[in-house]
């Protein structure tokens, strides 16, 4: 989370396994596509940040309840959203991140209201 908050994608992906996956409600995307998603978030919300609200570690699995926020350039409206990431670690590297959140509400922050 610190590397993402520092906007250090190279450092973050250095912590990820080669077969790393983001897992959402409807899809699984691999290392290259996940990085492209992160790059698009960095571009769309240049001041993005994450705050860890709670964390539970159980063996190689970490549950992180967090608040994600920033100001999308498309709207100029600051937002905060509650998320939960389930992170699986293997051999010291992040294997997968399963993300839970109210995606329609989150993405509505990126669209100008009429």
Phi and psi in degrees as GROMACS dihedral restraints (atoms count N, CA, C in turn):
[ dihedral_restraints ]
;  ai    aj    ak    al  type     phi  dphi    fc
    3     4     5     6     1   -61.3    20    10
    4     5     6     7     1   -42.5    20    10
    6     7     8     9     1   -67.1    20    10
    7     8     9    10     1   -37.1    20    10
    9    10    11    12     1   -66.2    20    10
   10    11    12    13     1   -42.0    20    10
   12    13    14    15     1   -65.2    20    10
   13    14    15    16     1   -29.9    20    10
   15    16    17    18     1   -81.0    20    10
   16    17    18    19     1     0.1    20    10
   18    19    20    21     1    60.4    20    10
   19    20    21    22     1    37.2    20    10
   21    22    23    24     1  -106.0    20    10
   22    23    24    25     1    78.6    20    10
   24    25    26    27     1   -64.2    20    10
   25    26    27    28     1   -38.7    20    10
   27    28    29    30     1   -59.9    20    10
   28    29    30    31     1   -44.8    20    10
   30    31    32    33     1   -65.1    20    10
   31    32    33    34     1   -39.8    20    10
   33    34    35    36     1   -64.3    20    10
   34    35    36    37     1   -49.4    20    10
   36    37    38    39     1   -71.0    20    10
   37    38    39    40     1   -17.8    20    10
   39    40    41    42     1   -68.0    20    10
   40    41    42    43     1   -21.4    20    10
   42    43    44    45     1   -88.6    20    10
   43    44    45    46     1    -2.4    20    10
   45    46    47    48     1  -103.4    20    10
   46    47    48    49     1   143.0    20    10
   48    49    50    51     1   -66.0    20    10
   49    50    51    52     1   157.2    20    10
   51    52    53    54     1   -59.9    20    10
   52    53    54    55     1   -30.9    20    10
   54    55    56    57     1  -101.2    20    10
   55    56    57    58     1    26.3    20    10
   57    58    59    60     1   -52.0    20    10
   58    59    60    61     1   145.5    20    10
   60    61    62    63     1  -137.6    20    10
   61    62    63    64     1   140.1    20    10
   63    64    65    66     1   -93.4    20    10
   64    65    66    67     1   134.7    20    10
   66    67    68    69     1  -120.7    20    10
   67    68    69    70     1   121.0    20    10
   69    70    71    72     1  -109.4    20    10
   70    71    72    73     1  -168.6    20    10
   72    73    74    75     1   -68.8    20    10
   73    74    75    76     1   -28.9    20    10
   75    76    77    78     1  -124.6    20    10
   76    77    78    79     1    -3.5    20    10
   78    79    80    81     1  -151.8    20    10
   79    80    81    82     1   162.5    20    10
   81    82    83    84     1  -124.8    20    10
   82    83    84    85     1   128.2    20    10
   84    85    86    87     1  -123.2    20    10
   85    86    87    88     1   143.5    20    10
   87    88    89    90     1   -82.8    20    10
   88    89    90    91     1  -176.5    20    10
   90    91    92    93     1   -51.0    20    10
   91    92    93    94     1   -53.0    20    10
   93    94    95    96     1   -65.6    20    10
   94    95    96    97     1   -47.5    20    10
   96    97    98    99     1   -65.8    20    10
   97    98    99   100     1   -36.9    20    10
   99   100   101   102     1   -62.3    20    10
  100   101   102   103     1   -42.7    20    10
  102   103   104   105     1   -64.6    20    10
  103   104   105   106     1   -38.7    20    10
  105   106   107   108     1   -62.0    20    10
  106   107   108   109     1   -39.8    20    10
  108   109   110   111     1   -61.7    20    10
  109   110   111   112     1   -47.4    20    10
  111   112   113   114     1   -61.9    20    10
  112   113   114   115     1   -41.2    20    10
  114   115   116   117     1   -61.5    20    10
  115   116   117   118     1   -38.5    20    10
  117   118   119   120     1   -69.3    20    10
  118   119   120   121     1   -35.7    20    10
  120   121   122   123     1   -66.6    20    10
  121   122   123   124     1   -42.5    20    10
  123   124   125   126     1   -59.7    20    10
  124   125   126   127     1   -39.8    20    10
  126   127   128   129     1   -72.9    20    10
  127   128   129   130     1   -39.8    20    10
  129   130   131   132     1   -76.1    20    10
  130   131   132   133     1   -30.5    20    10
  132   133   134   135     1  -132.4    20    10
  133   134   135   136     1    77.0    20    10
  135   136   137   138     1   -63.1    20    10
  136   137   138   139     1   -20.9    20    10
  138   139   140   141     1  -104.1    20    10
  139   140   141   142     1    22.8    20    10
  141   142   143   144     1   -60.0    20    10
  142   143   144   145     1   154.1    20    10
  144   145   146   147     1  -154.2    20    10
  145   146   147   148     1   162.4    20    10
  147   148   149   150     1  -132.9    20    10
  148   149   150   151     1   140.0    20    10
  150   151   152   153     1  -123.4    20    10
  151   152   153   154     1   125.6    20    10
  153   154   155   156     1   -78.1    20    10
  154   155   156   157     1   119.6    20    10
  156   157   158   159     1   -93.8    20    10
  157   158   159   160     1   -32.4    20    10
  159   160   161   162     1  -160.2    20    10
  160   161   162   163     1   145.8    20    10
  162   163   164   165     1  -142.8    20    10
  163   164   165   166     1   136.6    20    10
  165   166   167   168     1  -129.0    20    10
  166   167   168   169     1   128.8    20    10
  168   169   170   171     1  -111.5    20    10
  169   170   171   172     1   128.7    20    10
  171   172   173   174     1  -135.7    20    10
  172   173   174   175     1    97.1    20    10
  174   175   176   177     1    63.7    20    10
  175   176   177   178     1  -120.9    20    10
  177   178   179   180     1   -95.8    20    10
  178   179   180   181     1    14.7    20    10
  180   181   182   183     1  -121.5    20    10
  181   182   183   184     1   134.1    20    10
  183   184   185   186     1  -124.3    20    10
  184   185   186   187     1   126.1    20    10
  186   187   188   189     1  -102.7    20    10
  187   188   189   190     1   125.1    20    10
  189   190   191   192     1  -123.7    20    10
  190   191   192   193     1   115.5    20    10
  192   193   194   195     1   -91.2    20    10
  193   194   195   196     1   126.2    20    10
  195   196   197   198     1  -141.9    20    10
  196   197   198   199     1   161.7    20    10
  198   199   200   201     1  -109.6    20    10
  199   200   201   202     1   129.3    20    10
  201   202   203   204     1  -113.6    20    10
  202   203   204   205     1   135.1    20    10
  204   205   206   207     1  -152.9    20    10
  205   206   207   208     1   176.3    20    10
  207   208   209   210     1   156.1    20    10
  208   209   210   211     1  -167.4    20    10
  210   211   212   213     1  -130.1    20    10
  211   212   213   214     1   104.0    20    10
  213   214   215   216     1   -62.7    20    10
  214   215   216   217     1   137.6    20    10
  216   217   218   219     1   -65.7    20    10
  217   218   219   220     1   -24.6    20    10
  219   220   221   222     1   -70.2    20    10
  220   221   222   223     1   -26.8    20    10
  222   223   224   225     1  -122.0    20    10
  223   224   225   226     1   -28.4    20    10
  225   226   227   228     1    73.9    20    10
  226   227   228   229     1     8.8    20    10
  228   229   230   231     1   -98.3    20    10
  229   230   231   232     1   119.4    20    10
  231   232   233   234     1   -66.8    20    10
  232   233   234   235     1   142.2    20    10
  234   235   236   237     1  -141.1    20    10
  235   236   237   238     1   162.1    20    10
  237   238   239   240     1  -137.4    20    10
  238   239   240   241     1   142.1    20    10
  240   241   242   243     1  -139.1    20    10
  241   242   243   244     1   139.3    20    10
  243   244   245   246     1   -85.0    20    10
  244   245   246   247     1   132.7    20    10
  246   247   248   249     1  -135.3    20    10
  247   248   249   250     1   164.2    20    10
  249   250   251   252     1  -135.7    20    10
  250   251   252   253     1   125.8    20    10
  252   253   254   255     1  -112.1    20    10
  253   254   255   256     1   132.8    20    10
  255   256   257   258     1  -106.8    20    10
  256   257   258   259     1   115.4    20    10
  258   259   260   261     1  -109.6    20    10
  259   260   261   262     1   125.1    20    10
  261   262   263   264     1  -104.6    20    10
  262   263   264   265     1   132.6    20    10
  264   265   266   267     1  -118.4    20    10
  265   266   267   268     1   137.8    20    10
  267   268   269   270     1  -139.9    20    10
  268   269   270   271     1   130.9    20    10
  270   271   272   273     1    53.6    20    10
  271   272   273   274     1    36.7    20    10
  273   274   275   276     1    80.0    20    10
  274   275   276   277     1     3.5    20    10
  276   277   278   279     1  -120.2    20    10
  277   278   279   280     1   150.4    20    10
  279   280   281   282     1   -71.2    20    10
  280   281   282   283     1   120.5    20    10
  282   283   284   285     1   -89.5    20    10
  283   284   285   286     1   -44.4    20    10
  285   286   287   288     1  -154.9    20    10
  286   287   288   289     1   156.0    20    10
  288   289   290   291     1  -129.5    20    10
  289   290   291   292     1   116.1    20    10
  291   292   293   294     1   -99.2    20    10
  292   293   294   295     1   123.7    20    10
  294   295   296   297     1  -109.3    20    10
  295   296   297   298     1   132.6    20    10
  297   298   299   300     1  -122.5    20    10
  298   299   300   301     1   136.1    20    10
  300   301   302   303     1  -176.4    20    10
  301   302   303   304     1   172.5    20    10
  303   304   305   306     1   -86.6    20    10
  304   305   306   307     1    83.4    20    10
  306   307   308   309     1   -61.1    20    10
  307   308   309   310     1   -44.3    20    10
  309   310   311   312     1   -58.6    20    10
  310   311   312   313     1   -42.0    20    10
  312   313   314   315     1   -65.8    20    10
  313   314   315   316     1   -42.2    20    10
  315   316   317   318     1   -62.2    20    10
  316   317   318   319     1   -50.0    20    10
  318   319   320   321     1   -72.0    20    10
  319   320   321   322     1   -18.9    20    10
  321   322   323   324     1   -63.7    20    10
  322   323   324   325     1   -20.9    20    10
  324   325   326   327     1   -68.7    20    10
  325   326   327   328     1   -15.2    20    10
  327   328   329   330     1   -97.0    20    10
  328   329   330   331     1    -0.2    20    10
  330   331   332   333     1  -118.2    20    10
  331   332   333   334     1   131.4    20    10
  333   334   335   336     1   -64.2    20    10
  334   335   336   337     1   132.5    20    10
  336   337   338   339     1   -82.7    20    10
  337   338   339   340     1   149.0    20    10
